[in-house]
């Protein structure tokens, strides 16, 4: 594996061979993942194993150490089948950051403060250098809602936003309304789908609340309204989405 000088002064190089040419010259999004493995060492081993065919630009350990695995000018293999704002090659369009955390398969542990502070500093550094706007600092689940749930509902997006990283508004309080749900049809569903697409989510606007729509709503709730993640577009979900669009 060829050594390189880290792009960020916050990181130490720990090269991975798993990368290729970017189709886009300049990254325009940052994608946050959890590793979903028992330890950081296990995650680093996998991300640097040629047989795995996966990688990320950065890994942030629980104690705040930052490793750079792939030069930013190269296309790391972290996003998989995904889309955002019409872009379907998110590996080429983004910088991928893996955050060491066991995730849903290992008890959904909390993210240590030192780790989150390191993520904030790294995102600030990358976003400033490339002019990446807050609304394009995203969860893996945002760009691949039918496949992924990371970095999960316990990830402290509000804390990041208070430090100037990512787009966030206070979620509207939960209410008793049932909301739109699987199988519903009509203008209200069409309007919901249209707004989700306007924000950036990959979704077919059909007027039918299908499985794809439910999974996108779950991804939205996981990021922006984590108090209840049920895939139903209740008033709290709808108003939170409207506030995000209004503040974009």
C-alpha positions in Angstrom: 0.0 0.0 0.0 1.4 3.3 -1.1 2.0 5.9 1.6 0.8 9.5 1.2 0.7 12.8 3.1 -2.7 13.3 4.8 -5.0 16.0 3.3 -6.1 17.0 6.8 -3.6 18.2 9.5 -5.9 16.3 12.0 -5.2 12.9 10.5 -2.4 10.3 10.4 -2.1 8.3 7.2 -3.0 4.6 7.4 -3.3 3.7 3.7 -5.8 1.4 2.2 -5.5 0.0 -1.4 -9.2 0.1 -1.9 -9.8 3.2 -4.1 -10.1 4.4 -7.7 -10.4 7.4 -9.9 -13.0 10.1 -9.1 -15.5 10.9 -11.8 -15.9 14.3 -10.2 -12.9 16.6 -9.6 -14.1 18.1 -6.4 -16.1 16.4 -3.6 -19.3 18.1 -2.8 -20.7 16.1 0.1 -19.5 14.4 3.3 -21.0 11.1 4.3 -20.9 9.9 7.9 -21.0 6.2 8.7 -20.6 4.0 11.7 -18.2 1.0 11.3 -20.8 -1.5 12.6 -18.0 -3.7 13.9 -16.9 -4.8 17.4 -13.7 -2.8 17.5 -11.9 -0.1 15.7 -9.0 -2.4 14.9 -11.4 -4.9 13.2 -12.9 -2.1 11.2 -9.4 -0.8 10.1 -8.4 -4.3 9.1 -11.5 -4.7 6.9 -11.2 -1.3 5.3 -7.6 -2.0 4.4 -8.2 -5.5 3.1 -8.1 -5.7 -0.7 -10.5 -8.7 -0.6 -13.2 -6.6 1.2 -13.5 -4.0 -1.6 -14.6 -1.4 0.9 -12.9 1.7 2.3 -13.4 5.2 3.5 -11.3 8.4 3.4 -11.2 8.7 7.1 -11.8 6.6 10.3 -12.4 8.3 13.6 -11.6 6.2 16.7 -13.5 6.4 20.0 -10.7 8.4 21.6 -10.7 11.0 18.8 -7.7 9.7 16.8 -8.2 10.2 13.1 -6.8 7.9 10.4 -6.8 8.8 6.7 -7.0 5.6 4.6 -7.6 7.1 1.1 -6.4 10.4 -0.4 -9.3 12.8 -0.9 -8.5 13.1 -4.6 -9.3 9.4 -4.9 -12.6 7.6 -4.9 -13.1 5.6 -1.8 -15.6 2.7 -1.7 -17.9 3.7 1.1 -21.3 4.7 -0.3 -22.4 1.7 -2.4 -25.6 2.0 -4.3 -26.9 5.5 -3.3 -28.1 8.9 -4.4 -28.5 12.4 -3.3 -30.0 15.4 -5.1 -29.9 13.5 -8.4 -26.3 12.3 -8.0 -26.1 8.5 -8.3 -22.3 8.1 -7.9 -21.9 9.3 -4.4 -18.5 7.6 -4.1 -17.2 10.1 -6.6 -19.2 13.0 -5.2 -18.2 12.7 -1.6 -15.7 12.2 1.3 -16.5 9.2 3.4 -15.9 9.2 7.2 -16.2 6.0 9.2 -16.9 6.5 12.9 -15.9 3.6 15.1 -19.1 2.4 16.7 -20.7 -1.0 16.9 -24.0 0.3 15.7 -27.3 -1.7 15.8 -25.6 -5.1 15.6 -23.5 -4.4 18.7 -25.9 -2.8 21.2 -26.1 0.7 19.6 -23.5 2.3 21.9 -23.3 6.0 22.5 -20.6 8.0 20.7 -17.9 9.3 23.1 -17.5 13.1 23.4 -13.9 13.0 22.3 -14.9 11.1 19.1 -17.7 13.6 18.3 -15.4 16.5 18.8 -12.9 14.9 16.4 -15.7 14.3 13.8 -16.8 18.0 14.1 -13.2 19.2 13.6 -12.7 17.0 10.6 -16.0 17.9 9.0 -15.2 21.6 9.5 -11.8 21.1 7.9 -13.1 19.2 4.9 -16.2 21.4 4.3 -14.1 24.6 4.5 -11.6 23.4 1.9 -14.2 22.2 -0.6 -17.0 24.7 0.1 -19.4 21.9 1.1 -22.7 23.3 2.4 -24.3 22.1 5.7 -27.1 20.3 4.0 -24.6 18.1 2.2 -23.1 16.7 5.4 -25.2 13.5 5.4 -25.9 10.1 7.0 -25.2 7.0 5.0 -28.9 6.2 5.6 -29.8 9.4 3.9 -28.2 8.4 0.6 -29.1 4.7 0.9 -32.3 4.5 2.8 -33.4 1.2 1.5 -30.1 -0.5 2.6 -28.5 1.4 5.5 -29.2 2.7 9.0 -25.9 4.3 9.9 -24.7 6.3 11.8 -28.0 5.7 13.5 -30.6 7.5 15.6 -28.3 8.0 18.5 -25.8 10.0 16.5 -25.8 13.6 17.9 -26.7 15.6 14.8 -27.9 18.5 17.0 -24.5 18.8 18.7 -22.8 18.8 15.3 -25.2 21.5 14.1 -24.6 23.7 17.2 -20.9 23.6 16.2 -21.7 24.6 12.6 -21.6 21.1 11.1 -24.6 19.9 9.2 -28.1 21.1 8.6 -30.6 20.7 11.5 -33.7 22.3 13.0 -35.3 21.4 16.3 -37.8 18.6 15.5 -41.5 19.4 16.0 -43.0 17.7 19.1 -44.7 14.3 18.7 -48.5 14.3 18.4 -51.3 11.8 18.5 -52.0 11.9 14.8 -51.6 8.7 12.8 -50.0 10.4 9.8 -49.6 9.1 6.3 -48.5 5.5 6.0 -48.0 2.5 3.8 -50.7 2.1 1.3 -52.0 5.7 1.4 -52.5 7.4 -1.9 -53.3 10.9 -3.2 -52.2 14.5 -3.2 -50.9 14.5 0.4 -48.6 11.6 -0.4 -47.5 13.3 -3.7 -46.7 16.5 -1.8 -44.7 14.6 0.8 -42.7 12.8 -1.8 -42.1 16.0 -3.7 -40.7 17.7 -0.6 -38.4 14.8 0.3 -37.0 14.9 -3.2 -36.6 18.7 -3.0 -34.5 18.2 0.1 -32.3 15.7 -1.7 -33.6 12.2 -1.0 -33.8 9.7 -3.9 -37.5 8.8 -4.3 -40.0 8.3 -7.1 -42.9 10.8 -6.9 -45.9 8.6 -7.5 -48.6 9.7 -5.1 -48.5 6.2 -3.5 -47.1 5.6 -0.1 -45.1 2.6 -1.1 -42.2 0.7 0.6 -39.6 3.0 -0.9 -41.4 6.0 0.6 -41.7 4.4 4.0 -37.9 3.7 4.0 -37.1 7.2 3.0 -39.3 8.6 5.8 -37.6 6.2 8.3 -34.2 7.6 7.1 -35.5 11.1 7.5 -36.8 10.4 11.0 -33.6 8.7 12.0 -31.6 11.9 11.1 -34.0 14.7 11.9 -36.8 13.4 14.2 -35.4 10.4 16.1 -37.9 10.5 19.0 -40.1 8.1 17.0 -38.9 6.1 14.0 -41.9 4.3 12.5 -42.0 5.3 8.8 -45.2 7.2 9.2 -45.3 10.8 8.0 -47.1 12.4 11.0 -47.5 16.1 11.6 -44.2 16.2 13.5 -42.3 14.7 10.6 -44.0 16.9 8.0 -43.4 20.1 9.9 -39.8 19.2 10.6 -39.3 18.6 6.9 -41.0 21.9 6.0 -38.7 23.8 8.4 -35.6 22.2 6.9 -36.7 23.2 3.4 -37.4 26.7 4.6 -34.0 27.1 6.2 -32.0 25.5 3.3 
